[in-house]
Amino acid sequence: MAMYNPPHPGEVIRELCLQPLGISVTVAAKGLGVIRKALSELLNGRSGVSPSMAMRLAIAFDTSRGLAQHAAAIRPPPRAKESGASPRQKAESRLIASRRF
């Protein structure tokens, strides 16, 4: 059976919110009140949507916070590379890998 691989929330934000408006990552980060690196990591799929980021996105794009959190919930964060990951990252990766969807 083929597995469904939903898009990362950052990919959705980039394609549906930033690109159509022609907004750069720097401008968007300033408007959201976050550092550029944090938004860049989200948009490039290296981090998930935190509750505070979900609230900022909901206010900025006039959507519900629940929508952003739901998008984050259906797409788990990427697995940590076992070689250079901290013990916490390794534990989170094992927890995510053990989930049954």
Secondary structure, 3 states (H helix, E strand, C coil): CCCCCCCCHHHHHHHHHHHHHCCCHHHHHHHHCCCHHHHHHHHCCCCCCCHHHHHHHHHHCCCCHHHHHHHHHHCCCCCCCCCCCCHHHHHHHHHHHHCCC
